[in-house]
Amino acid sequence: MDSKKTANELLAYIKEATSPFHAVKEAVRMLEEAGFTELDMRVSFSIEKGGKYYVIPYGTTVFAFTVGENVKADQNFHMAAAHTDHPCLHVKPSAELTQKGYLRVNTEIYGGPILNTWLDRPLSIAGRVALKSKDIFKPEMRLIDVKKPFLTIPNLAIHMNREVNKGVELKKQSDMLPLMGMIDNTLNESDYFITFLAKELQVEKEEILDFDLYVYNAEEGCLLGMNEEFISCPRLDNLTSCHALVKSIIAGGREEGINLIALYDNEEIGSGTKQGADSALLTMLLEKIYGALGFDKMQLNEAVLRSFLLSVDVAHALHPNKTDKYDPVNYSLMNDGVVFKINSNQRYTFDTEAVACMQQLCEKAGVKYKKFVNNSDVAGGGTLGPIISSWLPMKTIDMGVGLLAMHSAREMMGIEDQVHLENMVTAFFKEA
């Protein structure tokens, strides 16, 4: 597989996947081009052996699955999960904030971004807007991506803060407010943001009921390094995994059993939502699939215990200037391949049988891999693996590509690692 071709495909996906809604939209576009059919979670499924399907239970979460030609109740699921959200800024309902001639946008912080990396960047907004409708319980839902950079959060000049290079605490309510423009006679200071939004949507501002809008880094990704061995891009966490999973379920296929990917929202805030991994969604979906195939609940429970889950989220690559923050031997470099994330306290799912299975899969498929454990004095983040496997007890492994600057407005990875990730997950979906 051509690493630059793979990298450019990833960059093209990330350019369009500017919010969780748009990450799902782009994933669905890829699935439909590959012949996947949409199903509705709210009605009974009609499923055929050999079929390819997807469901969007909520706008920021999508599942896709393929059914083997020879599927039987006594087989298993091969599943892989990732998340569509990323740390950023979220627009508050009353978004207008004016001060001394400036127009600003009122925001709150979503997840755990590195705040200072959002300063002095070209920023834009994407998400979903609810419009008035004839049916009270069915408002018109419209996606929006402004695309052009029209926001920024300027730094304070060093002349006004001589201690800035010693570190500055940024206040979320006062320091992280994007600048939108300047007040002039044509603007109504009380509703300039809603007016702008209505113009972008080509609707009357009175039609707008509510919105779910994210501020995103409008810079495009690029290849980087002396030999273009790196990728520098916003939203690598976790769109690297989303893109790899969609490509892999399209490419992989088993005659037996069922392959499934789950792209969840809200991992960055703990997953405890209806569209997050800590919900009954996946269990409900598996029940509907098995029911549509004529299998019963007991057979489903038995199949789950025979199944395997890949929790695919990014890992920490060794930082060249901060090596003391890492375990002295259990670390990974960029371009080291797929990273298996291990934690005995189950912050990452640790299952030594599952690790051994994936080692053998990687060796058979020619995929590079490394095992990563955090420095014992440094707490790592959480993942989808422990959450999903507590709902659906099956062999599970946490894995992904190594990043530098994780949760920055712009992150960095090795160009070869995306190839290894795609190859591994594709092999996983092909093996019995």
N, C-alpha and C positions, 0 to 999 in steps of 0.2 A: 504494500500500500504506500502511495506517495505521500510523504509527511507534509509537504507544502500544499498539496491539493486538499488533504484532510484539514489542515490548519485554515485554509481559505474558506472551506465549507463551514467550519466552526465560526469563523469571524463573520461570515454572511448571516448565519443564524442569529448570532448575538446582536448584530446590528439591528435586526428586526425585533428581537425579543427584549423590548425595552421595559416591560412590566410583566408580572406573572400572567396577565391576560394575554399579552402578545407572545409570551413563551409558549402558551398553550395553542394559540392561533397558528403559529409557525409549525409546531409539532403536528397539528391536525392537517395542515397543508401537505406536509411530507407523507403522512399516513394515507391520506386520500389519493395522492399521486401514486402510491404503491398498492392501491386497490382495497384499502381497509374501509369497512362499512360502519356507519354510526349506529349505535343502539341507544335506547332511552332507558335509564335506570328506573323510571317511574312506571314502566309497563313491562309485561312479560317479554322475555327474549325469544327470538327465533334464530337458532344457531345451527349451522351445518358443520359436519366434520370437514376439516380442511379449510374452514373459513377464517377470515381476518376481520377483526372488529375493534372499535374504540367507543368509549363513553366519556362524556363531559358532565359529571354530576354537578359541578359548580365551575364557574368561568375560569378559575385559576388552577384547576386540578383536572388531569386527564389520565385515563387508563387505556391501554391497548393490549389486545391479546390475540393469539393465534391458536387454533384448535387442530391437533394432529389428525391426519386421515384415519389413523387406527386408534383413536383415543378410547380408553376404557376407564371404568370407575376405579380400578385398582392400580392406576398409574400415579402421576405426580404433577406438580406445578414447578416450573422454573421461573422465578420472579426476580425482577430488579427494580429498585426504587431510587428516585432522586427528588430534588425539590426545585420549584420554579421561582421562588422568591430570592431576593438579595437585600442586604442591609442598605438603607437609603433614607431619604426624607419623604414624608407623606404630607399631603396638603390638608389643612384643617378646613372644616365646613365654612366658617367665616374667614375667607382667605385674604381679605384686603387689609393691609397695614400701611398707612401713610405716615411719613415723618419728614418735616422740613423739605418738602418738595420731591421726596423719593417715594416710589411705589414699590412695596415689598410684598412677598407672599408668606402668609402665616403657615408654618410647617411644624410637624413633630417628627421625632426620630423613630424610624422603623428598624427594629433589630439592633445590632451592635456594630455600626460602621466606625472606621477610624475617621473621626470628624475632620481633622485638619486636612485630610486628603481631598475633601470636597470644596476647599477654598480655591478661588481663582480658576475654576473650571468652567467651560461652556456647558450649561445645564439645560435640560428640557423636561417635558412632562408627558406621561403616558398613563393610561388606565381606562376606566369605564365611567360612563355618565348615565344617570337614570333620568328619563324624560317622561312628561305627562302622557297618559294614555286613557282610552275610554274605559278600560277595565282596571279598577283600582289595584287589584292584586297582580296585575301584569304590566308594570311600567315598561316603556320601551328602553331597552338597554343598548347603549351605543359605545363601541370602543373608540378611543382617541389616542393618537400619537402626534404631538405637535411637530416632532422631528427637528425643526430648526432650533438652534440654541438661542433662547431668549431670556435666560436667567443666569445669574452668577452670584457667588458669595465672596465679596472682595476681602482680602486680608487687610489688616491695619498696618500702615507703613512702620518700618523699624524705627523711624525718627520719633514716633509717638509711643513706642514701647521698646526701649533699648534692651530689655531683658528677654525679648521674644525667643532668642535662640537657646535660652535656658529652659524653655518649655512654657506653654501657655494653656491654662484650662479654658476650654470653650464652653460657654453657657448655651445649652440647647435652645432656650427660649429667646435669647437675645442675639447670640452670635451666629446662629445657623439659619438666618432668614434670607432667602434669595432676593436679590434686587431684580425688579422687573422693568422699571422704566422711570420716567420723570413725569410729574404732574404737569398737565397743560389745560387750556381752557375747554378742550373738547372732551375731557374725561369727567365722569362722575366718580368722585373719590370713594364713594361708598360701595360701588359694585363694579369696579374696573376689571377685576379678575373674572367675574361671571360674564361680563360683557365680552371679554376676550374669548372665553370658552364658547359662548354662544356663536360668535363669529366663526371660530374654527369648525364648529359643528354645523354651521349654516342653519341655526334655529333661532327662535326668539328666546331671550334670556328668561322670560317667564315660564318657558317650557321645562327648564332645568329644575329637577327636584333635589337631586343629590349627586355626589360623585365620589369615586374611589381612585385618587390620582397620586402617582408616584413621581418624584423628582429623580431623574436619572442623568448620569454622565453622558453627554452627547458626543464625546470624542469617539472616533472609530478605533478599533483594534488594529494592530500591525505586527509584522514579524520584526524581531529585534536581535541584536548580537552580531559579533564579527562575521559569523557564518549563518546568520538568520536562524540560530538554534533555539530561540525563545519566541514566545507569544506574549505580547503586552496588550491588555484589553480590559475594559470594564466587564463585570458580571461573570467572570470565569467561574466563580462560586455561585451557582452550581450548574450553570448552563453547559459547561463541559460535559457533565453527566447526562443532562437531559438530551442533548444532541446525540451523544453516543448511544444512549438507550433506544432512541427512536430509530437511528440507523441500524442498530443491531437486531431489533425485533423484525425490521423489514428484511434484513439479510439472512437471519437465522430461521430455521424451521425444523421441527421434529415431527416424525410420523406418529409418534406416541406422545401422550401427555399434552399439557397446555403451557405455552409461554405467555408471560404477562409482564408489562411494565407499568409502574405507578409513578406519575409525576405529581407530587403533592405541593400544596402551598403551605406557608406559615412555619416552615422548619426553623427559620431564623428567630422566631418568637416562641418556640417550644412545642409546636405541632398540635396544641390542644384546641383545635377548632373543627368545625364540621367538614372543612376541606383539607384538614391536616392529617398527618399519619396517625395521630393518637385519637382516631375516631373509628366508628364501625363500618366505614365506607368499603374498605377492601373485603372485609368479612361478608358484607351484604352482596358485593359483586361476585365473589366466589360461589356463594349460595345460589345466586341467580344463574350463573353459568352451569353449575352442576345440575340444577333443577331443569334447565332448558335441554340438557343432554339426557335427561331421564334418570339421573343418578340421585341418590337420597342423601340426607344430612349425615348419616353415619358414615357413608362412603366418602363424603367430603372430609370429615374429620380425620379419617384414616389416610386420605391422600395428602392432607396438610402435613401430617407427621412424616411422610415420605418425601416432602418437598424441600426446596432450597431457595434461599433469598440472598441476593446481592444488594447490600445497602451502599449505594454508589454516591459518595460525596468527596469533596476535595480533601487532600492531606497537606501537612506542612513539609515543604522542602527545606533542606538545610540552608540557613541564611549565612552568607559568607562573612558578614561582619558581626554576627551574634551566635557563634557556634556554641557558646557556653549555655545557651538556652535549650539545647538539645541533649538527648541521651548520647553518651560518648561513642556508642557503637550501633545502636538501633535507630539509625536515621536514614533518610533517602535524599538523593540529589535530584535536581531536574534532569529529565531524560534518562532516569533510572528505570522507567517503566511504571507499571501499576504498583500502587502502594497498598499493602495490607495493613490496616490500622488495628493495633492490638492494645487492649487495656483490661487488666484483670478485674478492675472495679466496674466493668461493663459500661463505661462511658461510650466506648466503642464495643460492639458485640464481639465477645471473644469466645470462640468455639473451635477448639484445636482440630476436631475432625473436619470441620468446614474449611479451615485454613489448609489442611493437608489435601483435601479434595481440589481446592483451587490451585495449589502448587502443581499438582499433577496435570490439571487442565492447562495451565500456563506452559508447562514444559512440553506437553503434547502439541500445543498450538504455536510454540516458538515465541511466547510472550515474556518479556522481561518483567521481573517483579522484585520488590523489596519489602521487608517487614519493618514497620515503624512503631516505636513506643515512645511516649512523651518522657522528657526529663521528669524524674520523680518529684522535683520541686516546682514543676510548672503544670498547672491544671489545663487539660485540653477541653475542647468543646464537646457538645453532644451531637448525636446523629439520629437518623431514622431507624437504624438497625435494632437497638434495644426496644424501641417503641413498637415497631411492627411485629417483632418476634414475640413480644409479650401478648399480643392479640392472637397471633398465629404461630404457635410454637413449632418451628422448623429449623433446620440447620441454616445459620446466617453468618455472613462475613461482612465487615465494613471495609471498604476499599475506595480508591479513587486516584486521581492524578495529584502530584505534588505541586503546591503553589508557594510563591513568595508574595508578601504583602496581602495575605488573605484579609478580606473585609475592607480593603482600601477601595477608593473610588476607581482605581485601576490596578489590576493584579497581573501576575506574571507566572508563566509555566514553561516547561520544555516542549518543543515542537514534536518530538518523537512520542511523548507520553500519550497524546490523544490517539495516536495510531495503535499503541499497545492496549489502551482501554477498549477501543472499538473491537479490536481483534479478540480480546478476551471475552467480552460480553457476547459477541457473535458466536464464538465457540461454545459458550455456555448455553446458548439457545439452540445449538445444533446437536449437542451431546445428550444421550439418553439419561 
